[in-house]
Amino acid sequence: MPAPPVPVRVLAALAALTAAAAAFRHLHRLRRALDAERAARRLTDGQQHRDWEAFSIRLDAAVHAHRAVAEADQVLTDALTTHRDPEGGSHP
């Protein structure tokens, strides 16, 4: 006996169901990839913010140190010019 013919509607329904399942799986994978990208972006932004704060702190410390050295240099320059003779000698 020959196998009974499969109705075209059943094949069409199976094809539609398979296409819908494939589309759902594809969308699910895309959503997971997008979530992973968003998480990576949040981590990167957080690290950048932390690094920027650390850089700002180090820069402020360097600027303050430079100002202190400049002030000390000015004090020494003033002290040396006060105690120097116009002829190049020093006061006792």
All heavy atoms as an XYZ file, in Angstrom:
706
protein
N       0.821     -1.190      0.000
C       0.000      0.000      0.000
C       0.865      1.253      0.000
O       1.825      1.323      0.754
C      -0.833      0.045      1.264
C      -2.125     -0.585      1.159
S      -2.993     -0.009      2.590
C      -4.483     -0.690      2.241
N       0.496      2.242     -0.785
C       1.258      3.497     -0.788
C       0.955      4.300      0.475
O      -0.108      4.202      1.069
C       0.798      4.216     -2.032
C      -0.496      3.618     -2.404
C      -0.529      2.229     -1.809
N       1.939      5.131      0.851
C       1.768      5.982      2.041
C       0.718      7.034      1.747
O       0.600      7.514      0.622
C       3.079      6.656      2.387
N      -0.071      7.354      2.770
C      -1.103      8.365      2.524
C      -0.456      9.722      2.260
O       0.567     10.061      2.848
C      -1.900      8.381      3.819
C      -1.028      7.758      4.841
C      -0.080      6.867      4.120
N      -1.031     10.500      1.332
C      -0.461     11.808      1.009
C      -0.617     12.770      2.198
O      -1.623     12.777      2.896
C      -1.259     12.290     -0.193
C      -2.525     11.514     -0.145
C      -2.229     10.219      0.550
N       0.426     13.556      2.417
C       0.389     14.545      3.500
C      -0.278     15.796      2.949
O       0.097     16.294      1.897
C       1.824     14.869      3.984
C       1.807     15.909      5.079
C       2.505     13.605      4.457
N      -1.282     16.257      3.638
C      -1.984     17.451      3.129
C      -1.039     18.659      3.049
O      -0.134     18.829      3.852
C      -3.079     17.692      4.154
C      -3.190     16.445      4.966
C      -1.898     15.740      4.841
N      -1.260     19.462      2.063
C      -0.447     20.653      1.830
C      -0.575     21.626      2.999
O       0.398     22.279      3.390
C      -0.866     21.326      0.503
C      -0.137     22.626      0.300
C      -0.618     20.381     -0.654
N      -1.729     21.689      3.596
C      -1.932     22.615      4.726
C      -1.060     22.236      5.915
O      -0.525     23.093      6.607
C      -3.396     22.625      5.136
C      -4.273     23.311      4.137
C      -5.693     23.379      4.639
N      -6.547     23.955      3.605
C      -7.812     24.166      3.732
N      -8.416     23.834      4.858
N      -8.501     24.695      2.765
N      -0.904     20.953      6.148
C      -0.070     20.502      7.268
C       1.390     20.878      6.996
O       2.097     21.373      7.885
C      -0.228     18.986      7.485
C       0.790     18.478      8.497
C      -1.634     18.651      7.936
N       1.840     20.663      5.759
C       3.217     21.030      5.407
C       3.421     22.540      5.511
O       4.456     23.007      5.998
C       3.550     20.540      3.994
C       3.724     19.031      3.843
C       3.974     18.667      2.379
C       4.871     18.545      4.708
N       2.451     23.306      5.085
C       2.551     24.769      5.171
C       2.585     25.215      6.635
O       3.340     26.115      7.006
C       1.394     25.425      4.436
N       1.773     24.585      7.463
C       1.751     24.939      8.887
C       3.080     24.587      9.539
O       3.616     25.360     10.348
C       0.598     24.218      9.589
N       3.637     23.425      9.199
C       4.933     23.044      9.753
C       6.031     23.998      9.288
O       6.917     24.362     10.065
C       5.277     21.616      9.361
C       4.528     20.519     10.119
C       4.893     19.148      9.557
C       4.848     20.583     11.599
N       5.970     24.407      8.034
C       6.963     25.352      7.512
C       6.840     26.698      8.231
O       7.848     27.310      8.605
C       6.783     25.533      6.009
N       5.606     27.155      8.442
C       5.394     28.425      9.144
C       5.859     28.324     10.592
O       6.484     29.248     11.130
C       3.920     28.819      9.078
N       5.566     27.204     11.239
C       5.989     27.002     12.621
C       7.518     26.963     12.718
O       8.112     27.568     13.626
C       5.384     25.708     13.163
C       5.697     25.386     14.626
C       5.134     26.472     15.541
C       5.130     24.031     14.996
N       8.153     26.302     11.779
C       9.619     26.233     11.769
C      10.221     27.622     11.552
O      11.181     28.002     12.219
C      10.103     25.270     10.673
O       9.518     23.984     10.903
C      11.608     25.153     10.653
N       9.643     28.380     10.618
C      10.133     29.737     10.355
C       9.936     30.622     11.588
O      10.822     31.412     11.952
C       9.434     30.335      9.154
N       8.804     30.510     12.256
C       8.541     31.308     13.457
C       9.509     30.929     14.575
O      10.033     31.802     15.284
C       7.096     31.114     13.911
N       9.769     29.648     14.740
C      10.708     29.209     15.777
C      12.115     29.714     15.476
O      12.835     30.159     16.380
C      10.691     27.683     15.893
N      12.514     29.660     14.214
C      13.838     30.156     13.832
C      13.939     31.662     14.065
O      14.956     32.157     14.555
C      14.127     29.813     12.375
N      12.887     32.395     13.725
C      12.886     33.844     13.940
C      12.940     34.166     15.431
O      13.670     35.059     15.862
C      11.652     34.466     13.301
N      12.166     33.416     16.231
C      12.181     33.636     17.681
C      13.569     33.362     18.254
O      14.086     34.130     19.065
C      11.135     32.730     18.343
C      11.131     32.843     19.839
C      10.544     33.938     20.454
C      11.726     31.868     20.624
C      10.548     34.058     21.833
C      11.732     31.977     21.998
C      11.146     33.074     22.608
N      14.188     32.269     17.816
C      15.531     31.931     18.305
C      16.538     33.000     17.895
O      17.395     33.404     18.683
C      15.953     30.574     17.753
C      17.288     30.120     18.283
C      17.529     28.651     17.918
N      18.745     28.177     18.542
C      19.904     28.061     17.926
N      19.994     28.383     16.645
N      20.969     27.612     18.563
N      16.430     33.484     16.675
C      17.334     34.526     16.187
C      17.157     35.814     17.004
O      18.141     36.439     17.410
C      17.083     34.777     14.699
C      18.016     35.766     14.096
N      19.357     35.511     13.932
C      17.807     37.020     13.621
C      19.931     36.568     13.383
N      19.009     37.490     13.184
N      15.919     36.211     17.254
C      15.656     37.410     18.053
C      16.174     37.240     19.484
O      16.721     38.173     20.071
C      14.167     37.732     18.067
C      13.619     38.356     16.795
C      12.101     38.535     16.889
C      14.282     39.698     16.536
N      16.002     36.038     20.024
C      16.487     35.775     21.379
C      18.007     35.911     21.430
O      18.557     36.534     22.349
C      16.059     34.370     21.820
C      16.523     34.008     23.185
N      16.035     34.603     24.321
C      17.465     33.125     23.592
C      16.652     34.093     25.376
N      17.522     33.189     24.959
N      18.707     35.389     20.442
C      20.164     35.510     20.390
C      20.584     36.965     20.210
O      21.570     37.412     20.805
C      20.726     34.641     19.273
C      20.565     33.147     19.579
C      21.059     32.290     18.452
N      22.518     32.349     18.420
C      23.250     31.854     17.445
N      22.658     31.270     16.416
N      24.555     31.931     17.481
N      19.868     37.710     19.397
C      20.178     39.128     19.215
C      19.979     39.909     20.511
O      20.786     40.780     20.854
C      19.315     39.734     18.106
C      19.709     39.371     16.683
C      18.693     39.952     15.699
C      21.102     39.887     16.365
N      18.912     39.596     21.235
C      18.673     40.275     22.520
C      19.788     39.976     23.509
O      20.245     40.854     24.233
C      17.333     39.858     23.103
C      16.168     40.517     22.447
C      14.875     40.189     23.178
N      13.758     40.631     22.392
C      12.710     39.874     22.081
N      12.644     38.631     22.510
N      11.735     40.356     21.355
N      20.219     38.722     23.561
C      21.316     38.359     24.465
C      22.607     39.072     24.081
O      23.340     39.557     24.942
C      21.523     36.853     24.465
C      20.388     36.124     25.181
C      20.644     34.660     25.285
N      21.851     34.446     26.096
C      22.370     33.269     26.329
N      21.820     32.187     25.813
N      23.440     33.136     27.062
N      22.876     39.168     22.790
C      24.079     39.874     22.328
C      23.994     41.356     22.676
O      24.976     41.964     23.116
C      24.262     39.686     20.826
N      22.812     41.938     22.500
C      22.622     43.352     22.837
C      22.776     43.580     24.338
O      23.410     44.554     24.763
C      21.242     43.822     22.368
C      20.917     45.293     22.588
C      21.920     46.179     21.869
C      19.504     45.599     22.122
N      22.233     42.689     25.146
C      22.404     42.803     26.599
C      23.877     42.712     26.987
O      24.353     43.456     27.854
C      21.605     41.718     27.323
C      20.109     41.949     27.269
O      19.692     43.095     26.962
O      19.354     40.992     27.531
N      24.615     41.815     26.345
C      26.043     41.686     26.634
C      26.796     42.961     26.240
O      27.677     43.421     26.971
C      26.621     40.480     25.902
N      26.439     43.542     25.116
C      27.078     44.788     24.681
C      26.767     45.925     25.643
O      27.636     46.735     25.965
C      26.613     45.166     23.265
C      27.202     44.302     22.191
C      28.706     44.487     22.051
O      29.211     45.602     22.252
O      29.374     43.476     21.759
N      25.538     45.987     26.105
C      25.168     47.039     27.067
C      25.915     46.869     28.379
O      26.372     47.845     28.984
C      23.671     47.028     27.309
C      22.883     47.582     26.139
C      21.403     47.531     26.406
N      20.658     48.101     25.294
C      19.394     47.874     25.051
N      18.700     47.065     25.856
N      18.793     48.433     24.029
N      26.058     45.640     28.842
C      26.797     45.382     30.079
C      28.269     45.771     29.903
O      28.862     46.386     30.797
C      26.678     43.914     30.476
N      28.840     45.431     28.759
C      30.236     45.802     28.498
C      30.385     47.317     28.458
O      31.365     47.869     28.964
C      30.703     45.186     27.184
N      29.411     47.995     27.899
C      29.454     49.463     27.831
C      29.393     50.067     29.230
O      30.115     51.015     29.549
C      28.295     49.971     26.959
C      28.137     51.457     26.878
C      29.361     52.086     26.239
N      29.291     53.520     26.345
C      29.408     54.322     25.328
N      29.618     53.851     24.126
N      29.335     55.620     25.507
N      28.524     49.516     30.080
C      28.431     50.025     31.461
C      29.745     49.824     32.199
O      30.204     50.704     32.922
C      27.290     49.344     32.198
C      25.913     49.848     31.813
C      24.850     49.343     32.771
N      24.754     47.898     32.809
C      23.987     47.159     32.024
N      23.232     47.736     31.116
N      23.958     45.844     32.149
N      30.356     48.664     32.018
C      31.652     48.412     32.655
C      32.716     49.375     32.148
O      33.498     49.927     32.920
C      32.101     46.970     32.400
C      31.360     45.889     33.175
C      31.803     44.518     32.686
C      31.616     46.018     34.656
N      32.751     49.565     30.840
C      33.734     50.467     30.249
C      33.532     51.893     30.739
O      34.492     52.584     31.080
C      33.643     50.420     28.713
O      33.837     49.075     28.285
C      34.676     51.306     28.070
N      32.277     52.335     30.782
C      31.995     53.691     31.277
C      32.411     53.839     32.732
O      32.977     54.865     33.121
C      30.512     54.023     31.117
C      30.115     54.281     29.673
O      31.020     54.452     28.829
O      28.903     54.306     29.399
N      32.141     52.815     33.526
C      32.529     52.871     34.932
C      34.037     52.927     35.101
O      34.560     53.685     35.923
N      34.751     52.142     34.304
C      36.211     52.155     34.375
C      36.762     53.490     33.901
O      37.703     54.019     34.484
C      36.787     51.019     33.536
C      36.560     49.659     34.139
C      36.988     48.549     33.208
O      37.220     48.753     32.019
N      37.089     47.342     33.732
N      36.170     54.029     32.855
C      36.634     55.323     32.348
C      36.414     56.413     33.387
O      37.292     57.253     33.606
C      35.907     55.674     31.056
C      36.397     56.963     30.428
C      35.662     57.275     29.133
O      34.655     56.676     28.814
N      36.178     58.232     28.405
N      35.268     56.391     34.049
C      34.979     57.377     35.093
C      35.989     57.240     36.235
O      36.531     58.243     36.724
C      33.547     57.187     35.603
C      33.151     58.155     36.652
N      32.934     59.489     36.386
C      32.959     58.001     37.980
C      32.621     60.105     37.513
N      32.628     59.221     38.489
N      36.253     56.014     36.657
C      37.219     55.768     37.735
C      38.617     56.227     37.328
O      39.320     56.883     38.099
C      37.229     54.290     38.087
C      38.114     53.975     39.290
C      38.385     52.502     39.428
N      39.260     52.097     38.319
C      39.146     50.976     37.648
N      38.212     50.114     37.938
N      39.966     50.680     36.661
N      39.022     55.900     36.106
C      40.340     56.305     35.625
C      40.454     57.827     35.528
O      41.497     58.399     35.831
C      40.639     55.675     34.264
C      40.861     54.178     34.340
O      41.027     53.656     35.468
O      40.846     53.530     33.277
N      39.387     58.468     35.085
C      39.405     59.928     34.968
C      39.543     60.570     36.349
O      40.272     61.555     36.513
C      38.150     60.420     34.267
C      38.166     61.895     34.065
C      37.432     62.824     34.726
C      38.969     62.628     33.149
N      37.732     64.072     34.276
C      38.676     63.988     33.310
C      39.927     62.264     32.197
C      39.299     64.981     32.567
C      40.533     63.270     31.462
C      40.231     64.600     31.646
N      38.850     60.035     37.343
C      38.970     60.570     38.698
C      40.390     60.386     39.229
O      40.950     61.312     39.827
C      37.973     59.894     39.635
C      36.560     60.394     39.469
C      35.601     59.756     40.456
O      36.036     58.937     41.291
O      34.412     60.096     40.395
N      40.983     59.224     39.008
C      42.357     58.968     39.462
C      43.329     59.911     38.756
O      44.242     60.464     39.377
C      42.741     57.516     39.211
N      43.130     60.123     37.466
C      43.981     61.043     36.717
C      43.840     62.460     37.251
O      44.843     63.170     37.414
C      43.627     60.999     35.227
C      44.330     62.041     34.418
C      45.675     61.907     34.122
C      43.643     63.153     33.964
C      46.327     62.875     33.377
C      44.288     64.120     33.222
C      45.634     63.989     32.922
N      42.625     62.879     37.538
C      42.399     64.231     38.060
C      43.085     64.419     39.405
O      43.686     65.466     39.671
C      40.902     64.508     38.201
O      40.286     64.485     36.945
N      43.010     63.404     40.258
C      43.653     63.486     41.575
C      45.166     63.602     41.406
O      45.817     64.441     42.052
C      43.258     62.268     42.435
C      41.794     62.373     42.846
C      44.160     62.159     43.663
C      41.240     61.111     43.465
N      45.738     62.786     40.539
C      47.189     62.842     40.321
C      47.605     64.159     39.683
O      48.650     64.728     40.024
C      47.625     61.673     39.447
C      47.508     60.337     40.162
C      47.934     59.199     39.300
N      49.383     59.252     39.138
C      50.059     58.413     38.368
N      49.420     57.474     37.702
N      51.363     58.510     38.263
N      46.791     64.666     38.763
C      47.102     65.939     38.129
C      47.045     67.077     39.140
O      47.927     67.945     39.156
C      46.143     66.206     36.966
C      46.391     67.486     36.179
C      47.769     67.440     35.519
C      45.300     67.683     35.138
N      46.026     67.083     39.989
C      45.930     68.112     41.031
C      47.132     68.056     41.961
O      47.688     69.094     42.339
C      44.638     67.941     41.835
C      43.407     68.346     41.051
O      43.551     69.037     40.023
O      42.292     67.961     41.464
N      47.563     66.856     42.337
C      48.730     66.717     43.206
C      49.978     67.260     42.512
O      50.798     67.951     43.141
C      48.926     65.259     43.596
N      50.131     66.979     41.229
C      51.290     67.468     40.491
C      51.264     68.992     40.370
O      52.294     69.655     40.504
C      51.340     66.828     39.103
N      50.081     69.550     40.138
C      49.960     71.012     40.038
C      50.296     71.653     41.378
O      51.026     72.655     41.434
C      48.541     71.409     39.559
C      48.290     72.885     39.756
C      48.356     71.017     38.102
N      49.804     71.089     42.469
C      50.114     71.638     43.790
C      51.610     71.523     44.090
O      52.208     72.447     44.655
C      49.299     70.943     44.875
C      47.839     71.271     44.828
N      47.357     72.567     44.882
C      46.740     70.488     44.722
C      46.040     72.557     44.807
N      45.640     71.296     44.704
N      52.214     70.408     43.722
C      53.651     70.236     43.937
C      54.437     71.248     43.108
O      55.410     71.836     43.587
C      54.075     68.812     43.582
N      54.008     71.474     41.873
C      54.678     72.450     41.018
C      54.566     73.851     41.612
O      55.535     74.612     41.597
C      54.092     72.410     39.607
C      54.690     73.422     38.696
N      55.974     73.322     38.234
C      54.181     74.572     38.168
C      56.234     74.360     37.456
N      55.164     75.128     37.397
N      53.398     74.192     42.128
C      53.222     75.509     42.758
C      54.121     75.650     43.985
O      54.701     76.713     44.209
C      51.759     75.705     43.147
C      50.868     75.978     41.970
C      49.452     76.235     42.412
N      48.571     76.351     41.249
C      47.282     76.140     41.275
N      46.689     75.797     42.403
N      46.559     76.269     40.180
N      54.226     74.585     44.774
C      55.075     74.638     45.963
C      56.531     74.836     45.561
O      57.248     75.636     46.177
C      54.914     73.365     46.786
N      56.973     74.134     44.523
C      58.349     74.288     44.057
C      58.564     75.689     43.503
O      59.603     76.320     43.749
C      58.693     73.205     43.012
C      60.014     73.498     42.316
C      58.731     71.839     43.660
N      57.589     76.207     42.770
C      57.705     77.557     42.218
C      57.766     78.595     43.341
O      58.554     79.556     43.270
C      56.530     77.847     41.285
N      56.956     78.421     44.381
C      56.999     79.346     45.514
C      58.334     79.251     46.243
O      58.919     80.278     46.633
C      55.850     79.059     46.477
C      54.496     79.467     45.937
C      53.338     79.059     46.856
O      53.610     78.647     48.005
O      52.196     79.165     46.416
N      58.844     78.046     46.433
C      60.145     77.875     47.090
C      61.249     78.505     46.244
O      62.167     79.145     46.784
C      60.427     76.404     47.319
N      61.170     78.350     44.937
C      62.144     78.954     44.037
C      62.104     80.476     44.146
O      63.151     81.132     44.187
C      61.876     78.508     42.602
C      62.913     79.016     41.630
O      64.119     78.919     41.952
O      62.528     79.509     40.549
N      60.915     81.027     44.239
C      60.779     82.476     44.363
C      61.349     82.963     45.695
O      62.020     83.997     45.751
C      59.303     82.892     44.229
C      59.090     84.385     44.215
C      59.780     85.045     43.026
O      59.761     84.528     41.922
N      60.397     86.182     43.268
N      61.102     82.224     46.759
C      61.644     82.598     48.067
C      63.170     82.578     48.025
O      63.834     83.499     48.525
C      61.105     81.655     49.171
C      61.871     81.826     50.473
C      59.628     81.904     49.392
N      63.743     81.536     47.435
C      65.205     81.464     47.325
C      65.764     82.577     46.457
O      66.788     83.185     46.789
C      65.624     80.107     46.768
C      65.484     78.917     47.718
C      65.807     77.631     46.989
C      66.385     79.087     48.926
N      65.090     82.862     45.353
C      65.532     83.944     44.475
C      65.501     85.276     45.209
O      66.450     86.065     45.130
C      64.656     84.006     43.209
O      64.734     82.744     42.547
C      65.105     85.102     42.270
N      64.424     85.537     45.937
C      64.317     86.780     46.708
C      65.399     86.857     47.780
O      66.008     87.917     47.996
C      62.932     86.899     47.355
C      61.833     87.098     46.336
O      62.143     87.445     45.176
O      60.646     86.888     46.700
N      65.650     85.736     48.450
C      66.670     85.724     49.506
C      68.054     85.964     48.917
O      68.862     86.703     49.495
C      66.635     84.399     50.247
N      68.339     85.373     47.782
C      69.651     85.560     47.165
C      69.830     86.975     46.639
O      70.915     87.543     46.761
C      69.860     84.543     46.042
C      70.080     83.100     46.483
C      70.131     82.188     45.271
C      71.365     82.986     47.294
N      68.820     87.573     46.057
C      68.946     88.937     45.545
C      69.041     89.941     46.683
O      69.669     90.977     46.538
C      67.775     89.300     44.619
O      66.557     89.113     45.312
C      67.802     88.474     43.362
N      68.469     89.640     47.822
C      68.539     90.540     48.971
C      69.942     90.563     49.552
O      70.431     91.618     49.958
C      67.550     90.095     50.060
O      66.252     90.044     49.497
C      67.545     91.044     51.232
N      70.644     89.460     49.564
C      71.950     89.351     50.200
C      73.116     89.494     49.234
O      74.252     89.281     49.622
C      72.064     88.008     50.933
C      71.107     87.910     52.077
N      71.204     88.691     53.189
C      70.006     87.139     52.256
C      70.235     88.404     54.028
N      69.480     87.453     53.478
N      72.891     89.858     48.013
C      73.958     89.978     47.034
C      74.345     91.440     46.822
O      73.502     92.300     46.786
C      73.494     89.382     45.713
C      74.599     88.591     45.090
C      74.177     87.912     43.875
N      74.162     86.484     44.202
C      73.722     85.557     43.433
N      73.209     85.866     42.278
N      73.762     84.319     43.778
N      75.611     91.681     46.675
C      76.144     93.018     46.364
C      76.016     93.304     44.884
O      76.074     92.383     44.088
C      77.614     93.064     46.724
C      77.905     93.964     47.891
O      77.025     94.733     48.294
O      79.025     93.879     48.372
N      75.882     94.544     44.512
C      75.889     94.848     43.077
C      77.220     94.481     42.420
O      77.263     94.203     41.241
C      75.661     96.342     43.010
C      75.168     96.756     44.345
C      75.573     95.704     45.314
N      78.324     94.455     43.189
C      79.628     94.120     42.632
C      79.822     92.597     42.558
O      80.880     92.128     42.138
C      80.765     94.715     43.475
C      80.868     96.221     43.374
C      80.022     96.915     44.430
O      79.818     96.335     45.510
O      79.549     98.010     44.162
N      78.875     91.796     42.981
C      78.995     90.355     42.880
C      79.384     89.692     44.179
O      79.452     88.473     44.254
N      79.660     90.430     45.229
C      80.037     89.865     46.499
C      78.808     89.570     47.340
O      77.679     89.819     46.931
N      79.024     89.068     48.524
C      77.908     88.752     49.423
C      78.044     89.572     50.680
O      79.132     89.966     51.093
C      77.899     87.276     49.797
O      77.719     86.502     48.661
N      76.950     89.826     51.331
C      76.959     90.478     52.634
C      77.267     89.450     53.693
O      76.825     88.310     53.598
C      75.581     91.107     52.914
C      75.321     92.332     52.120
N      75.282     93.548     52.679
C      75.084     92.506     50.787
C      75.020     94.449     51.729
N      74.883     93.827     50.583
N      77.972     89.829     54.719
C      78.262     88.877     55.788
C      77.077     88.516     56.616
O      76.052     88.935     56.667
C      79.302     89.573     56.630
C      79.401     90.976     56.169
C      78.650     91.085     54.903
